[in-house]
């Protein structure tokens, strides 16, 4: 019997987290905050700069279109508010979702060029821009978490006091959304708190700034946005979510967990997923850098020989065409040298044994000089895919843009 080390990951979901239910005061407070914050004449909880003008001024010049409310289910209501700039035909659409059973408000911004000419520059999009205020006693404390830098401290809890005039910036790194930090933040002060989240489809950044009194200003969004939209193009911001709560931060965490299970987690067949066992050859072959078809099948067989029932076989970074290791991403084609028949022999073998396949990839970033499509190479000249380190559209896919890449 081959002596092969085994790595497993057990993912467990449970509906029996520490029981906690939101109060009517919390839910009503979230409704009132949403009504006040997303009124066109109020200070909106997001910001950006358009043609050199801050959104707080620019949006006042726009025509405002309200689409009304739309019930998504028994507990969710979606509202849409659109701002139209008659001069440049930029549409800014803010879509909010409120929950009747949790003190949660979420929103997403959409920017669309509905005209025939390129828009002016759209930049510094902060999908979340809001201020919290505490009472005269106590202080703000930020609870947050390490991301996955693969250094032994992955997902570890962190605490950052936010005293008078403190400034704390937290961001992703290397074009990856959780390479350094997670984008979930629990800010607590005496008697209450708020969980503030910015979506992580790419490299996000958030800044927490205390003033000299009792306020905390929070901005977060995709990092370093600076672009124009061509005719018909549309982009969206990361999703932002805010949950205000009463009590200590642990109660807030459990309230958030219950909301996630109730409304955000996938429910195959209407039920939360059962516990799942996932496995990977992982570091045995430097992720998948030195893996091949035979080695993947051999690893699957070893689990079967040991009587370990797997739900998924996970093929991690490095399975694609690359010459300098798994960080050299961008060419999402199975390496024909190591996998001459693609993944089919592996997936067929896994499926024959009741095991599904999971394949890692990250479309949000790519290395310079990586062949990202047949016959094309990324350059720094601006004549092909990248222009002085900024994005341009893929010639064969109008409207598609990549917001980050890494130089070698």
C-alpha positions in Angstrom: 0.0 0.0 0.0 1.4 3.4 -1.0 2.5 5.7 1.8 0.7 8.8 0.9 -0.3 11.5 3.4 -3.9 12.5 3.4 -5.3 16.0 3.7 -9.0 16.6 4.3 -11.3 19.5 4.9 -14.6 19.0 6.6 -17.2 21.7 5.9 -20.0 21.7 8.4 -23.1 23.8 8.4 -25.5 23.8 11.2 -28.8 25.5 12.1 -28.1 25.2 15.8 -25.7 28.1 16.3 -26.0 29.9 19.6 -29.7 30.8 19.6 -30.3 34.5 19.2 -33.2 36.4 17.6 -33.3 40.0 16.5 -35.5 42.3 18.5 -38.3 44.5 17.1 -36.2 47.5 18.1 -33.3 46.3 16.0 -35.4 45.6 12.9 -37.3 48.9 13.2 -34.0 50.7 13.6 -32.6 49.1 10.4 -35.8 50.1 8.5 -35.5 53.7 9.7 -31.8 53.9 8.9 -32.5 52.6 5.3 -35.3 55.1 4.8 -33.2 58.0 5.9 -29.9 56.9 4.2 -31.3 56.0 0.8 -33.5 59.1 0.3 -32.2 61.0 -2.8 -31.9 64.3 -0.8 -29.9 62.8 2.0 -26.3 61.9 2.5 -26.1 58.5 0.7 -24.0 55.7 2.2 -21.7 55.5 -0.9 -19.5 57.8 -2.9 -17.5 58.2 -6.1 -16.0 60.9 -8.2 -17.2 61.6 -11.8 -15.5 64.0 -14.1 -13.6 65.4 -11.2 -16.8 66.1 -9.2 -17.7 64.3 -5.9 -20.9 62.3 -6.0 -22.4 64.4 -3.2 -22.5 67.3 -5.7 -22.8 65.4 -9.0 -26.0 63.4 -8.0 -27.8 66.7 -7.1 -27.7 67.6 -10.8 -29.2 64.3 -12.0 -32.7 63.3 -12.7 -33.9 60.8 -10.1 -36.0 57.8 -11.0 -37.6 55.7 -8.3 -38.8 52.3 -9.3 -40.7 51.5 -6.2 -40.6 48.3 -4.0 -40.5 44.7 -5.2 -41.1 41.8 -2.8 -38.5 39.0 -3.4 -40.0 36.7 -0.9 -41.9 36.8 2.4 -39.0 38.6 4.2 -37.2 40.6 1.5 -38.0 43.9 -0.3 -35.9 45.3 -3.1 -35.9 49.0 -3.9 -34.2 50.6 -6.9 -33.2 54.2 -7.2 -31.6 55.5 -10.5 -29.8 58.8 -11.1 -29.5 59.9 -14.7 -27.0 62.5 -15.9 -28.8 64.1 -18.9 -25.5 65.5 -20.3 -23.3 62.4 -20.4 -26.0 59.8 -20.1 -24.4 58.1 -17.2 -26.9 56.1 -15.2 -26.1 55.4 -11.5 -28.5 52.7 -10.1 -28.6 51.8 -6.4 -30.4 48.6 -5.6 -31.1 48.0 -1.9 -32.6 45.0 -0.1 -34.2 45.2 3.3 -35.2 42.3 5.5 -38.3 42.0 7.6 -36.8 39.4 10.0 -33.3 40.7 10.5 -31.8 44.2 11.0 -29.9 44.0 7.8 -29.7 46.3 4.8 -27.6 45.5 1.7 -27.0 47.5 -1.5 -25.2 47.3 -4.8 -24.3 50.2 -7.2 -24.5 49.9 -11.0 -22.9 52.4 -13.4 -24.1 52.3 -17.1 -23.3 54.4 -20.1 -26.7 54.8 -21.8 -25.3 57.2 -24.4 -23.3 57.0 -27.6 -20.1 58.6 -26.4 -17.5 57.6 -23.8 -18.2 58.9 -20.4 -15.8 61.1 -18.4 -13.6 59.4 -15.9 -15.4 57.5 -13.1 -13.1 56.9 -10.1 -12.7 56.3 -6.4 -15.9 54.3 -6.1 -16.6 53.6 -2.5 -19.6 51.3 -2.4 -19.8 51.9 1.3 -19.3 55.4 2.8 -21.0 55.9 6.2 -20.5 57.3 9.7 -21.2 55.6 13.1 -21.7 57.7 16.2 -21.3 56.4 19.8 -22.4 57.9 23.1 -20.2 59.9 25.5 -18.9 56.7 27.2 -16.6 54.0 26.0 -14.9 53.7 22.6 -15.1 51.9 19.3 -13.4 48.5 19.0 -12.9 46.9 15.6 -13.1 43.1 15.4 -11.8 41.7 12.1 -9.9 38.6 10.8 -6.8 37.6 8.9 -7.5 36.3 5.4 -5.6 33.4 4.0 -1.9 34.3 3.5 -1.1 30.6 4.1 1.3 31.4 6.9 -0.3 29.5 9.8 -2.5 32.4 11.0 -5.2 32.0 8.4 -8.6 33.4 9.5 -7.3 34.3 12.9 -9.2 36.9 15.0 -7.9 40.4 15.3 -8.9 43.4 17.5 -8.1 47.1 16.7 -9.0 49.8 19.2 -10.2 52.9 17.3 -9.5 55.8 19.7 -9.6 59.5 19.0 -8.1 60.4 15.6 -7.2 56.8 14.9 -7.0 55.7 11.2 -7.0 52.0 10.2 -6.7 50.9 6.6 -7.4 47.2 5.8 -7.2 45.8 2.3 -6.7 42.7 0.2 -3.4 42.1 -1.5 -1.9 40.8 -4.7 -5.1 41.1 -6.6 -6.7 38.4 -4.5 -9.8 39.1 -2.3 -8.6 37.3 0.9 -4.9 37.1 0.4 -4.2 39.2 3.5 -7.5 40.1 5.3 -11.2 39.3 5.3 -13.7 42.0 4.4 -16.0 41.4 7.3 -15.9 43.9 10.2 -17.6 44.0 13.6 -17.5 47.4 15.2 -18.7 47.5 18.8 -19.1 50.3 21.3 -20.9 50.3 24.7 -24.3 48.5 24.4 -24.4 48.1 20.6 -22.5 47.5 17.4 -22.6 47.1 13.7 -21.3 44.5 11.3 -20.1 46.1 8.1 -19.2 44.1 5.1 -17.9 44.9 1.6 -18.1 42.2 -1.1 -14.8 40.6 -2.2 -14.9 39.8 -5.9 -11.5 41.4 -6.3 -9.0 43.6 -4.5 -11.1 45.7 -2.0 -9.9 48.2 0.6 -11.5 49.8 3.6 -10.5 52.7 5.9 -11.8 53.4 9.4 -11.2 57.0 10.5 -12.1 58.4 14.0 -12.6 62.1 14.5 -11.8 64.0 17.6 -15.3 63.5 19.0 -17.6 60.5 19.0 -17.8 59.5 15.3 -16.3 56.8 13.1 -16.2 57.3 9.4 -16.0 54.1 7.2 -15.3 53.9 3.5 -14.8 50.7 1.6 -15.0 49.4 -2.0 -13.0 48.1 -4.9 -9.5 49.5 -4.6 -8.1 52.0 -7.1 -11.0 52.4 -9.5 -10.3 54.9 -12.4 -11.9 54.3 -15.8 -14.4 55.4 -18.4 -17.4 53.6 -19.8 -17.9 53.1 -23.5 -21.3 53.2 -25.1 -23.5 50.5 -23.6 -21.0 49.4 -21.0 -22.1 48.7 -17.4 -20.1 47.8 -14.3 -21.2 47.2 -10.7 -19.7 47.7 -7.3 -19.1 45.1 -4.6 -22.2 44.3 -2.5 -22.2 46.2 0.8 -24.1 45.0 3.9 -24.7 46.6 7.2 -26.3 45.0 10.3 -26.9 47.1 13.4 -27.4 45.3 16.7 -27.8 45.7 20.4 -25.7 44.0 23.1 -22.1 42.6 22.9 -20.2 41.7 19.8 -20.6 38.0 20.3 -24.4 38.4 20.1 -23.8 40.4 16.9 -21.7 37.6 15.4 -24.4 35.0 16.1 -27.1 37.3 14.8 -25.1 37.7 11.6 -24.6 33.9 11.3 -28.3 33.3 11.6 -29.0 35.9 8.9 -26.4 34.2 6.6 -28.0 30.8 7.1 -31.5 32.2 6.6 -30.9 34.3 3.5 -27.4 34.1 2.0 -26.3 30.5 2.0 -27.3 28.2 -0.9 -30.1 25.8 -0.1 -30.1 22.8 -2.5 -33.6 21.4 -2.4 -34.6 24.1 0.0 -32.4 22.9 2.8 -29.0 24.0 4.2 -26.2 21.8 2.8 -25.3 18.8 4.8 -21.7 18.4 6.2 -19.3 17.8 3.3 -15.9 16.2 3.1 -13.4 17.7 0.6 -9.9 16.5 -0.1 -6.9 17.6 -2.2 -3.4 16.5 -2.9 -2.4 20.1 -2.0 1.2 20.6 -0.9 2.2 17.1 -1.8 2.7 18.4 -5.3 3.2 22.1 -4.5 -0.5 22.7 -4.9 -1.0 21.4 -8.4 2.3 22.6 -9.9 3.8 19.1 -10.1 0.5 17.1 -10.2 -0.6 15.1 -13.2 -3.5 12.8 -14.1 -2.0 9.6 -12.6 -1.1 11.3 -9.3 -4.6 12.8 -8.9 -6.3 9.4 -9.6 -3.8 7.7 -7.2 -4.7 10.2 -4.4 -8.4 9.6 -4.9 -7.8 5.9 -4.7 -5.9 6.2 -1.4 -9.0 7.8 0.2 -11.2 5.1 -1.1 -8.7 2.4 0.2 -8.9 4.0 3.7 -12.7 3.9 3.6 -12.9 7.7 3.7 -16.1 8.9 1.9 -15.4 12.1 0.0 -18.0 14.5 -1.4 -15.6 16.5 -3.5 -12.1 16.1 -4.9 -10.5 19.6 -5.0 -7.9 20.4 -7.7 -6.2 23.6 -6.4 -3.9 26.2 -8.0 -1.3 25.2 -10.6 -3.4 22.9 -12.9 -3.3 25.5 -15.7 -0.5 26.4 -18.2 2.3 28.1 -16.3 6.1 28.2 -16.2 6.8 29.9 -12.9 4.5 28.2 -10.4 0.8 28.5 -9.4 0.9 32.4 -8.9 1.3 32.7 -12.7 -2.4 32.9 -13.3 -4.3 34.1 -16.3 -4.3 31.2 -18.8 -7.2 29.2 -17.7 -6.5 26.2 -19.9 -5.7 22.7 -18.5 -1.9 22.1 -19.0 -1.8 19.5 -21.8 1.7 18.3 -20.8 0.5 17.0 -17.4 -3.1 16.4 -18.3 -3.1 15.3 -22.0 -6.8 14.4 -21.9 -7.8 17.3 -19.7 -9.6 16.6 -16.4 -12.0 14.0 -17.9 -10.0 10.9 -16.8 -9.9 12.3 -13.3 -13.5 13.4 -13.1 -14.7 10.1 -14.7 -12.8 8.2 -12.0 -14.1 10.4 -9.2 -17.7 10.3 -10.5 -17.6 6.5 -10.8 -16.8 6.4 -7.1 -19.5 8.9 -6.1 -17.1 11.9 -5.8 -17.7 15.3 -7.4 -15.0 17.6 -8.7 -14.1 21.1 -7.5 -11.6 23.2 -9.5 -9.9 26.4 -8.2 -9.4 29.5 -10.4 -9.3 33.3 -9.9 -10.5 35.3 -12.9 -9.9 38.6 -11.3 -6.1 38.7 -11.9 -3.4 37.7 -14.4 0.3 38.0 -14.8 1.9 40.1 -17.4 3.1 37.9 -20.3 0.5 35.3 -19.5 -1.3 34.1 -22.6 -4.9 34.8 -21.6 -6.5 33.8 -24.9 -5.4 32.1 -28.1 -2.8 34.1 -29.9 -2.6 37.0 -27.5 -0.1 38.1 -24.9 -0.5 40.7 -22.2 1.9 43.6 -22.6 2.5 47.0 -21.0 2.3 48.9 -24.3 -1.4 49.4 -24.4 -1.6 47.9 -27.9 -3.0 44.7 -26.7 -4.7 43.9 -23.3 -3.1 46.3 -20.8 -2.4 50.0 -21.1 0.3 51.3 -18.8 -0.9 48.9 -16.1 -4.5 49.8 -16.5 -7.3 47.8 -18.0 -8.8 47.9 -21.5 -11.5 45.7 -22.9 -10.7 42.2 -24.3 -11.0 42.7 -28.1 -13.2 39.7 -28.5 -15.4 40.3 -25.5 -16.7 43.9 -25.5 -17.6 45.2 -22.1 -15.3 42.8 -20.1 -12.6 44.4 -18.0 -10.1 43.1 -15.5 -9.3 45.5 -12.6 -6.0 44.2 -11.4 -2.9 42.3 -12.5 0.5 41.6 -11.2 3.9 42.2 -12.8 6.6 39.5 -12.7 
